[in-house]
């Protein structure tokens, strides 16, 4: 009797999960087409990564219905998961190749790191807010991300033991480019970082270090990011 009752229940749960998986995949496809590709992101590896990574798994349960909408979402502790287009644009600007080593400053929910890992598995990420680090570590670990590449610490100072990096992405705004990150960027490397005042419009800046270690920057577009905290605060004193 128990088998007869439980088996149909389990089958129903499995079918519901399958239906939800298909629906979520359709949401991701629509998100990429309507929010990302339509705005000019063309890198196929980026587009495919955005289609594959389940964004709804990187937000709280009560926010999952909004996960694929065209705006950032709060993740607690004054932090956000960026708008899908911004995630895609910053990833495209990094111009990552398979096998390259990249550092993310500001793990947040873990979503950006998961997207980067679809392009190269050599990703390192740092989060300064303890509870967010714990949640992101759990999510990324469940997706096969190596635990040793997620660190709780102050990203302003980078990850010296793993330097140099081919690419660095900073997901919070500073009023200057952190010197430790520039130092850890390999000659020929790229960095994407929002630069500007706290709680105001900033500039998304593309930083390139040429083979002679000379640094060039260019402004990409206006953005609004939460502020980078930690060492950046002390450097301003």
N, C-alpha and C positions, 0 to 999 in steps of 0.2 A: 504493500500500500504506500509506504513512504517513497519507494522508488518511483511509483506512478505519479505521485504528487510533485516530488522534487525534480525529476527529469524534465517535465514540460516547463517548470519554472526556470531551470537553468537554460533550457533552449530559448525561452523567451528573452532572458537576460542577454544571451549571446546575440540574438537577432537584433535586439535594441541597441546593443553596443556597436554592431556592424552598421546599422542604420545611421547612428550618430557619427561613426567614423566616415561614412560616405558623405554625410551632410557637411561635416567639418572640412573635408577635402574640397568639396564644392565651394564652401565659403572662402577657403584659402585661394583657390583658383580665381574666384571673382575678385578678391582683394588684390591679387597681383595684376589682373587685367585692368581693373577700374582705378586703382589707386597708385600703382607703381609703374607699370609699363606705359600707361597713358600719359604719365608725367615725364617720360623720357629716359627711364632706366632701361637699358637694353642688354646689359651683361647677362648672358644666359645662365651662367653658374649662380649668379645672385637671384635671378628670377626662379630658378629651379629650387634653390635653397629655401626661398620664401614659401614656395608651394609645399615643400615637404615638412617644414618645422611646425608643429601644432601650437600655434601662438596661444590658444586658449588654455593650455596647460601651464602657462607662465604667469597667469593672473589668478586672483582669488576666485573661489566658486561663484560668488555673487556678481563678479565682473565678466564671467566667461561668455555671457550672451553678447557682450560688446567687444569681445576680443578682436574681431576682424573689421571693426568700424574704423573710420578715417580720422582718428584722433588718439592722443596719448591716454593712458589710464593710470590712476593712482595704484601704487603697490605698497603703500604704507611708509611711515617714517619720513614723510615729506618728499618721497621719490616717485618716479613714474616709469612706465614702460613706454618707450617712444612710439610715436605714430608710425605705422608700417612704412610709409613712403620714406621717412627720415632714416629708418633702419636700413632700407634698401639703398638709398642714396649714399649713405656713409660707407656701406659695404662696397658699393661699386667704386667709390672714390679711392678706396684702399688698393684696388686692382690686384687682389690676392691671386696667387698661383698655388696649385697643389704642392704641398711640401714646405711652403714658406712659413716662417715663424711670426706670429702676431701676438701683440699684447692688447688686452682691453682694460681700460681704467674705468671702473664703475660697472660691476657685474649686474647690479640691480636685480631684476627678475631672473636673469640668465638667458633671456631670449636672444639678445644680440650675439652672445657667445655661441649659442646653438646654431644660429644662421651662419656665422663665420666658420664653424666647424664642418658645415656642409661643403665648404670650398677647400679648406686645408685642415687637417686634424691637429696641426701644430699650434694650438691656441692656448694662451695663458690669460687668466682674468683675475682681477683684484677688486674686492668690495670692502669698503671701510665700515659699513653699518652691519654690526654683528648678526642681528636677526635676519636681515636680507641675505647675507652670506650663507647662513644655515639653510634657508629655503632654496636659494639658487643652487647650492651644492647638491641638495637632495634631488631637485629636478634634473640637473645636468647629469648626475650620477645615474639616474634611472634611464637616461638616454644614451648611456655608454661613454660619457665624458670622463676622462681620467681625473680622479679626485685630487691628485697632486698638482693639477694645473689650475685649481681654484683656490685663491688665497684670501684670507681675512687680513687686511692691512691697508696702509695709506698709499693709494695709487699714485699720488703726486711724485713719489720717489721711485716709481716703476718697480721692476723686478730684476735687480742687478745680476743676480746669480744666473738668470736665463738670457741675459743680453748677449749680443745685440739682436734686435728684432728687425725683420723686413718691413713690418707695418705696425703702427700703434693707433688705436682708436680710443678717444676719450669721450665718454658719454655724459659729461657734466661740464658746465662752463667755468672757465677761469679768466682772469683779466690779463693773463700772459701765458706764453707757452712754457710749461715747467722745464727748467734746464736739465733735471735728471732724465726726463723723457727724451729730450733732444740728444743727450749723450748716449742713451741706450739705443737710438735709432741707427741702424746700419747705413753706411754710405750707399746711396741709391735707394734708401728707404722712403716710405711715405707715412705721414701722420695726418689724421683728421681730428679736429678739435674745435668746439665752440669757444669763441673768445669774445668777452664783453662783460658789462656790468651785471651784477646779481639782480634778478627780478626785473629785467628789462630786455629789450631786443639785443641779441648778440649776432655775431657773424660766424657762420660755419667756415672754418679756415682749412685749406689744404696746405700741408707743409711737406716740402720735398728736400731731402738732403742729397746733393749730387755726389758723384764718385770722389770728389775732392773735399767732401764734408762741408761744402758751402750750402747754406740754407736759403730756400726760396719759399715764399708764401703767396697764396692768392685767396681772395674771398670768394666763396661759392654762392651763398644766399643768406638772408636773415633768418634767425632761428630763436627759439626760446627754450633754454635748458635749465634744469635745477643747478644750483652752484656746486662746484667741486669743493670739497671740504678737506681738512687735514693740513698737510704741509703748505698748501697754497695760502691758508690763512696766516700762518706764521711768517711766510715770505713777504707779506704785505706790510708787516710791522716795521 
